Amino acid sequence: NAGATQDKLYIVFSALVAGLSVYFFGLSVKSVISWVFAAACLIITVVDCRYLIIPDRISINGCYIGLIYAAVSSLWLYYTKTPLSYHIDFFDSLIGLAIGYGGLQILAWFALILLKKDGMGGGDIKLLGAIGAFLGWKGALTTMIIASFIGSIIGIATIIFQRIFYRKKYQPLSHMIPFGPYLCIGFLLVFYFGLEPFMKMFEAYQNWVIQ
């Protein structure tokens, strides 16, 4: 129900992502998966920004599909000795789901205890679980760190902008912000570029702090 104009923009976006996927990964299973991921992330971003919800049809089904894909990928490797263009071990997927879902759930419980109000939406929790199912536990944690970093920068910039141009004072915990788009950005960055660039960044930051 986006409307004719937005439907056309979605078609353009979908075609652009398809081209980028083929450019990055060639004609392969991974290029198809990356196209599906990007399309799903667009839907999540638009819906979360407008309504502050993430459709269960995407997040919960993403958990199931991630585990099924990991199982198929592991079986394919076991019988053919050749991994798919995108391979994830089933147990890594299972642990990623548990850490992605469980990690945010624990943070949500702490926020509820300390702040006496919901600090994390259920949709975000289920979405990170689905991300963990597809990327594994390292991918889930890296996605969470990237999303938190980008969200913090944009959040602070928004507060400063509203303060300067609208004279609006910041009131802590006064409103909810969509976290799903930041999770989607982190997820796509990790999926397209892998963990290595971000591990080097984390290591450089750690060395800088120690020094």
N, C-alpha and C positions, 0 to 999 in steps of 0.2 A: 504493500500500500504506500509506496514511497512517492508515487506520482510520475508522470511521463518524463519530466525533465531529469529527475534523479534516476529513473530507470535507464535513461540514455547514458548518464554519467557512470552508472554501475557497469554498463556494457563496455564503455571505454576503459574503465579501471580494470575490468576482468581481462580484456584483450591485452592491455599493457602488462599486467602481471603474468599472463601466459607467455608473452614474449620474453620478459625478464627471466622467467623460470627456465625456458628453453635455453636462453643465453647462458645462465649459470650452470645448468645441469644437463643440457642436451635433451634429446628425446628419450626420456627415461621415466621410471616409476617415481623418482624423486621430484622431477619437474611437475608431474601431475599432482603429487601430494602437496608441493609448495603452492601451486595454484589454488587448490582447495583450501589450504590453510589461510592464504591471503584473503580469499573471498569470505571465509568464515570470520576472520578478524575484522573485516570491514563491517559486516553485519553487527558483530559484537560492539564495535566502537560506536556506530550510529545509534543503536538501541540504548546502550549504556549512557551515552551523553544526553539522550533525550529523556529517558525514563528511569535511569539509575537502576536498571536491571540487566541481567545477562540471561538470555533464553536457555532454559534447561535442555531444550532440544539439541543445542550445540554443546553445552558444557558437559552434561551427564553422558550424552551419547558419545562425546569425545573421549571420555574415560573408557567406555566399553570398546570403542573402535580402536583406541590406542593399544589396549591390551591384546585385542584380537590380531591387530597388525603385527605386534611384537611376537606373538605366538607363531603366526604364519611365517614371519621373517626368520625366526629361529629354526623352525622346521625346514624351511627352504635351504638354509645354510647347512643344516645337519645332513640332509639327504643329497644335496647337489654339490656341497663343498664350495659353493660360490655365493657370496652374499648379494642381496638385492642392492640396487643403487642407493637405497636408504635402508640401512639395517639397524635394528635396535634389539638387544637381548631381552628376552621376556622377563627375566628376573630384575633387570635394570629398569624396565618399564613398570613392573609391579612396585618396586621400591620408590621409583619416581612418583607414581600415583600416591603412594602412602605419605611420602614426605611433602609433596606439593599440597595435597589436601590437608594432611595433619598439621603441617607447619603453620599454615594460615589459620586453621581452626584453633590452634593453641593461642596464637596472637589475638584472635577474636575473643577467646575466653578471658585472656588477661585484660583486654580493653574493657570488656563488660564488667569485670571485677573492679578495675581501677577507676573507670570513668562513669560507671553505672549506666552505660548506654552502648548500643552496638557500634563497634569501631571498624568492623569489616563485614561487607555484605556476603551473603551465602553464595551468590553468583560468582564472586571473585574466588572464593575458596574452591568451588567446583571447577572453575576454569583452570586454576593452577594445578589441580589434580589431573585434568585432561592434558595439560602441557607436560606434566611430569610423565604421564603415560607414553607420550610420543618422544620426549627428549631424554628421559632418564632422570635420576636424582640430581646429577650435576647440572644438567640443563635447567631443571626446575629451580634450583637455588640461584643459578646465574640469572635466569629470567626475573626472579624476584628482586635481586639486587639491582639489575638494570632498571626495572620498572619503578622501584622505590627512588632511585637516583633521578630519573627523568621526571617522575611525579613531583618530587621535592623541588626541583628547579622550576618547573612550570607553575607549581603552587605558589612559591615565593614570588616569582615574577608577576603572577596575577594579583597577589596582595599589594605589591608595590604599585602596579599599574592602577588599580582601583583607588589606592590611597592618593596617588598624584593627580589623576584626571577626574576622579569622582568624589574626592575627599571622604572616602568611605573607610571607616575605622575597622580594623580587623578584630573580629570576635572569635576567640578560640572555640572550637567544637560547635560552631553555630550552624554549620551546614555540611552536607555530604558531598563528596566529589566522586566522579566515576573513576575507578581504578582499573577497570577492564581494558581501556585503550592502552594504558601503559604496559600492562601485562602482554597485550598483543604485540606492541612494539618490541619489547624484550624477547618475546618468543620468536618473532620473525628474524630478528637480528642473530639470535643464537642458531636458528635453523639454517639461515643462508650462509653465515660466516663461520659457524662452528664455535667451539669453546676456546680454542687456542688464543685468538686475539684478546679475549676478555681475561683469560688466565694471566697473560702477560701484563695486562693493565692492573689487575689486582696485585700481582707480585711487585710491580713497580710502585704502586701505592703503599704496599706494606713496607717495602724498603725505605721509602721516603718517610714514613711515620717513625720507623725505628731509628733512622738517622737524626 
